[in-house]
């Protein structure tokens, strides 16, 4: 929305969602300087592109500022690859395609672009800025580059350089590992000096499973405001209704209209929403799988049957479980064959290892956001045992693929009417009482209908 609404003459928007690993580093080893170098490169190209679409803007720069900008852009942009050039231009979301044509017109020759926007020929008279670069292209201190770009933006009367950090969980190294995604971006998340440096404004759009790691490492919520995007179930229902209406020309106004006559449309829609776990994208995926299942069952049908939707939920659950937990973790949890357990149960009853080995295994599941500690179980002697539970209903469903879906829900799942989150416990287990209240809200849970 900022990219759409920000006035292009006052705000430069940069989307940082392609993460380069300089020197062959792993993404999880990226340091603050690596992120600043990437952001500086995109900002430098953005500033030149912006100046190209605002004739006369270069006149606001002193000769010394022009020389500093020339040296900086030559250091940052001379040796980047064609792929990096394209990615960088694409990251400048609120600049028009016409503005970006300046690079094609001058064949990516930096001096030609600088000449076109009247940067060359400045001379060092009129008060120069401290140099942010060395004489060799590419040798630049990232923090000094960011500082210089910020000062030049102020001189050009830009109100802000808005940097959106996105898609940290969409790389090969981070897609199935929240801890890895956090490790990749943590250095930038915690550097207040950088995040509060004007006229830059940073926004991180992150998966919620990164929040515990940020808080663990002392994330400054008093200085960096955190907002959660939480969709309520009725909001998801409304969202899908409006999308269906828009894409069908008003012929379909609800998910219920897609279901075969005679089915429990209301209950089936609610069930699909529960398995989406407040994610619009996952709800769309569930119904996409249902359509595929219906085409497999009967490609001439004009509606989705109950069988197709339930099969679609199961197919989606298998896919999602492998994405967030990995196939190896799902295989291990199938051996556990429970959705809540203690370390000692995993150690002695399942893997036949010592408690430390079992604890390390559970810790890896916890790091992936698959399980979390839900309490303690008292024992006759010694300290209480830590009690863990699976937190994702798709993972839980994948642990019991051969159980009918309705039987699985009766035995393993309840719903909190407050936060609308599924609560997973082995209620069919006779080994002890299960807490009937949501650990987040303290509200009594109820069956998932």
N, C-alpha and C positions, 0 to 999 in steps of 0.2 A: 504493500500500500504506500509506503514511503517512496519507493521508486516510481509509482504511478502518479502520486500527487505532488511530489516535491517539485518546485519550480526549477526548470533546467538551468535557468540563468543564475540561480542562487545556490543550488545544491548539486554536488557531484556524487553520484551513487556508484559504489564499487561492490560487486558481489564476490566474496572470496570463498569459492566452493570447489576449487581445484588445487590440491595440495601437492606441491613439488618437493621432492626430497633431494636437496643438493648434495653432491658428493657421494651419491649412492646410499645415503642413509635410509633406514627404515622410517616410515611415517611416524611410528611411535617414538622415534628418537629426535624428532624435530624440536629444535630449541627456539627460544624467543626470536633470535636473530634470523632464523630461517623464515619464520612467519612475517617478520617485518620486511625482509628482503622481497618476499612475494607481494606484499601489500604495497610496498614502495614502487615496485615495477608497474603494477596495475594503476596506481595513483598517478605516476608520471605520465603514462600513456593517456590516462583520462584527462589530466590537466592540459596536455598538448591538444587533445581532441576538442576539449571544451574551448580552448583559445582559438582553434581553427574555425569554430562555428560562431565566434564572437569577434568579428573584425574590430581591430583597434584596441583590443584588451591588452596586447603586449605593450602598448604605450604607457600603461600604468606601472610597468616594471622599470627600475633603474638599470643603467648599463651593467652594474655589478650583479644585479639579480638575474639579468638575462644571461650573463656569462655563467653564473652558478647553475641556472636551469639547464643551459646547454651542456655543461660538464656532467651534470647529474644524469640527464637523459641519455647521453652517450655511454656513460658507465652502465646504466641499467638496461638499455634497450638495444645496444649495438649487436650483441651476440646471442640474443634469444632466438629460439627456433621458430619455424613457421607455425607449428602447432601452438606454441606459447603466444605468438602474436594473435592468432585467431581466438584463443581462449581469453586473452586479456581484453580484446575488443568486445567479446561477448559479455564480459563481466561488467561492462559499463552500461548498465541497464537503462538509465534514464537519458542517455544521449541517443539522438536519432541516427538512423542508418546514413542519412545525408551527411551528418557531422563526421561519421567514421570514414567517409569516402576520401578524406584527406590523405589517408594512408595508402589507398590504392592509387590515387592520382600521382603520388610521388614515389611509388614502387618501394615503399618501406625504407627509403634512404633517409636516415635521420637528419642529415644536414639539409636535405631538400624540404623535409617537413618543417624543420626549424626556420628555414628561410621563408617558407610560405606564410608562417604566422609572425614573421618579423622579429625573430629572436637573434639571428646571426648579426654580427657586426656591432655588438654592444660596446666592447671596450671596457676597461675596468675603472673608468672614471665615475664620479658621482656616488661614491660610497659603496663598496662591495660587501657582500656577505661573507662570513667565514666559509671556507671551502668545505663541502661535505664529501668530496671525492678525492681520490688520488689521480694521477695522470693516466693510469692504465685503465682501459675499459673494463668494467665489471668489478673493480676494486673499490668498494664503497661500504662505509659503515652504515648498516641499515637504520639505526636509531637517528644518526645524523641526517640521513636521507629523508626520513619521515619528518623530522623537525624542519628541514628546509622546505619540503613540499607544503607543510602546514603554513609556514610564514608566507610563501609565495601565494598560496590560496587566499590568505587574508588580504594581501596587497591587491590581488585581482578582484577583491570584494565578494568572494564566495562566502556564504554564511556557514557552510558545513561540507565536510567530506564524510559521507555516510558509508560505513563499511559493514556489510552484512556477512557474517560467517555462517555457512550453511553446509549441509550434506556431509557432516563429519563421520557419519555412520554408513556412508555409501561407497567406501573404497574396499578393495580386496582385503586389506589388512584389518579393517575396522567393522565390516558389515555385521559380523556375528559376535562381536566382542565389545561390550560397552566400556570395559576397562581400557582396551586398546584405543578406542575413539577418544576417551578422556585423556589418555597419555599423549595422544597426538596434539591436542589443542590446549592442554593444561597450562603450558608456559605463557600463552597469550591471555588465558582467562584470569590469571592471578596477578598480572603485571599492571597494577593500578596507575603507575606513572604513564604508561602507554595508553591505557583505556580512557584516562581523563585528560589526555593531551588535546587541546583545542587547536584547530577547528574540527578535528576528527571526532566522529561519533561511532561507536561500535555496538552492534547488536548481534548476539549469538542466538541462532535458532537451533536448539539442541534437543535430542531425545531425552525424555524425563529420567531414563535410567542412568544418565551421567550425573544427576544432581547429588546422589549420595557420595560419590567420589569427590565432587567439588566441595561439599560441606565437610567431608572428612579432612580435607587438606586446608581447612581454614578459609573457605570462600567468604568474601566480605559482602554479605547481603546488606550491610549498612551503607556500603558505598556503591555496590553494583546491584541494581534492582532486578529481582527475579520475578517473572510472571509465568504462570502455568496456563497452557491452552488445554482446557478440560471440556470435552463435549459431553453433555448429558445425553441420555438415551433418547429423550424426546427431540432434542436438537438434531441428533443424527437422523432420526426418522424424518424430520422436516427437511433437512438438507437433501436427503435422497429423493423425497417427494418433489422438491423444486427442480432438481437436476433431471429427473425423469420427465417432468412436465415440459421443461425447456427443450430437451432433446427429442421429445415425441410430438412436439407441436401441440401440446395440451391433451393428447389422446390418453396418456397414462399419468395419473396424478398421485400414485402411491405405490409402494412396493407390493401392497396387497393386491393391486390390479394385475400383477404378474403371475399370481398363483392360481392354480386350477380351482374351478368351482367345487365346493364341498370340502375343501381342506380347511384346517384351522388357521386361517390366514393371520389372525392377530397373534396367536401363540408362536407361529413360525417366524414372523417378522421379529418379534421380541427375542426369540432364540438367536437369530442371526446377529442381532445387535449385541447381545451378550458376548458372542464369540468374536465380535469385532473389538471388544475391550476399548471402547471410546475412540476408535480410530476410523475416520471417514474412508481412508484408503483401504483399510482392511475390510470394511463393510462392502465396498465396491468389489473387492476381490472375492469375497464369499459369494456374492450374487453372480459374479462372472463364472465362478466354478459351478454354480448351480445351473446356469445356462448350458455350460459344456456337458454336464451330466445329463440334462434333459435331452440334448441333441443326441447323446449316445444312446439313451433309452428309446427315444422316439423323435426322430428329426422332423416329423411332420406336425408335432404338437404345437398348439398356439398358446400354451401356458406351462408354467413350471409346476411339476407335481411335488407333493410332500416328499416322496422318495428321492427326487432329484435334489431338493434343497438340503435334506439331511446328508445325502452323499456329498454334496458340495461343501457343507460345513466340515465334514470329516476330511475331505481332500485338502481343503484349505488349512485345517489344523495340522496335518502332516507337513505341509510346506512351511508353515509359519514356525513350527517347532524346530525344524531343521535350520531355519534361518537364525532364530534367536538363541537356540541352545546347542546347535550342531548335532549331527547324526550320532556321534560318539556319546554325547551327554544323554541324548534320548535313549540310546541303547543301555547305558548304565542305569538310568531311572527305571527302565522297564525291568531290569533285574531287581531293583529295590521294590517295585510293584506296590508303592505307596505314594500318597501325596503329602503325608506328614510323617516325620521320623526323627529319631535322635542319632547322634554320632555313634553311640554304642550299638544301636540296631543295624546301622549301615556296616559297621566294622565286623560285628560277630555273626549276624544273621545272613548277610548278603555277600560281602567280598572276602570275609575271613582274613582280615588284616588287623593291625593294632589301631587304636583310637586315633593316633597321630596321622596315620596314613588316610584313614577315613575322613578325618577333619580337613586334611588338605584337599581331598577330592570334593567334599562339600563346599569348601571355600572357592574352588574353581567354578562350581555351579552358581554360587552366590555372586561371584564377580561378573558372571554373564547375565545377572538379573533374573535367573530362572527360579531360584529359591531365596528365602530370607529367613532370618531367625524370627520365630513367632512367640517365643516364650521359653519356659523351663519346665521340665518334668521332674517332680520330686522322686527320690529313691530312698530305699530303706537306710542305706548307709552312704556317707560321703556327700559331695556337692551335687545339687540338681543337674540333670543333663540338659544341655541346650536342645531346644525343640525347633525343628526347621519345617517349612512348608513350601510346596510349589506355589508360585504366585501367578502363573499364566495358565488360563484354562485350556488354551490350545496345546501347551506342553502336557498338561495333565491328561487331556484326551488322548494324546499320542502314546501315553504310557499304557493305556487300556484300549487298544484299537479293536479288539475282538468283542468288547462288551457293547451291547446295544446302547445307543446314545441316550435314550430315556433312562435306562438303568444306570448308566454312568452318572448322569445328573443327580439321580436320587441318592446314589451311594457316596458321591464325592464332592458335590457342589451345592453351595447355598448362595444367596444374593443378599447384599446389604442394601436396604431400601434408602439409606442415606447417601452413600458415595456411589451406589450402583455398581460396586465392584464384586465380581465373583469371589467367594471365600471357599478355599479348597481344603477339605479335611477327609480323613477316612472314617466317615460316619457309620459305615457298615462294619467297622472293626470292633469286636467285642472286648478289646484289651483295655478299654478305659473310656471315660467320658470325654467328649469333645466340647470345647467352648462354643457356645451358641451365639456369641456376640462378636461383631466386627472389631478387629484389633485397632482399626483406625478411628472408628466413630463411636464404639461402645454401644451400638444399636443392635438389638436382636436380629439375627439373619433369618431369612425365610427361604423355602424351596424355590428353585428356578422353575417357573412355569413355562 
